[in-house]
Amino acid sequence: MVPEPPYVGDGPPTYDAEPAALPAADPDHLDQLVPDTVLDGGRHGSLTLRAVSLRGDSARFRGEPRRDALLTARFGTGPDAVLLLAVAAGARTGARTHRAAAEACGWIARAVGRSHARLAGDLRDGRRAELSSGLHRLTDHALGRLRARAAELGVEPEAYTASLRCLLLPADPARTTRVFFGVGDGGLHRLRDGAWQDLEPYAPKEQEGGALRPEADGGERITMDLGIAVPPGPWEPAVEPVREPFRFRASVARPGDVLLLSTAGFAAPLREEPEFAARLRARWGGATPPGLDGFLADTRLRVKGYADDRTAAAVWEA
């Protein structure tokens, strides 16, 4: 008999722990199949990266595709290289939102890749205002492409959209600026000195009995852009602004930090279930980051009532 996978809470989740039905496939569009699980990682200078995207228990049971998407990429070489971690979650409504999430990641990666030299310079020189406005423009451009694709498909924009959240990191170990940007729900957390900190630019209210409290600014720059159109500049042509607030935060890393980017399906139990947060704190707070298999096992820790897709990308600072 296969042992019961670990879980936290007063009982195991309702759904089976392993994948059940495969999603339906179109023989003429096999390139649109989405694997149940994607796992990635790497090491650049002082940074160790781990990233995973898992189909949720509910989607596994119903034979639905994973709506979350994950993309990791390095642009450039040497000290001017930048690393991009992008996660996206397709809207619950609509039959093709898993494709919207994948396209959102692809389009933001393409835009960042084409502008990586300028971005590397802004990271190197600490030009946070330029980073905020430039990344806002690139995000507008990527999500504008989603709205255009919805029109091509003949559906409402709300039926073909996704949340999109990214980390932009300099590969140069001498540069410690870490930039978060994006649109939509999800999580941005940091494990520092043995405690989780919620870094969301729009910090959520403290959950009743929850494990995390919104972190005070502490002198780091937090900005929230409410979607006001950005004037034309060198990044991209002006486009329709995003319909949700654009979120941006630039912070300074310290040795031993773990910075965690996630979709809502992973952020929810981290914020709301103290035992889940404590287990990850114990596993990830040591001197050595977990290997790929260990990271996968950690992110699969089950919690009753949380059956959505989970996507998480974590960065360990040596």
Summary of the structure (lengths in Angstrom):
residues: 318
radius of gyration: 19.0
end to end distance: 40.4
largest distance: 62.1
contacts: 1049
relative contact order: 0.19
helix: 31%
strand: 28%
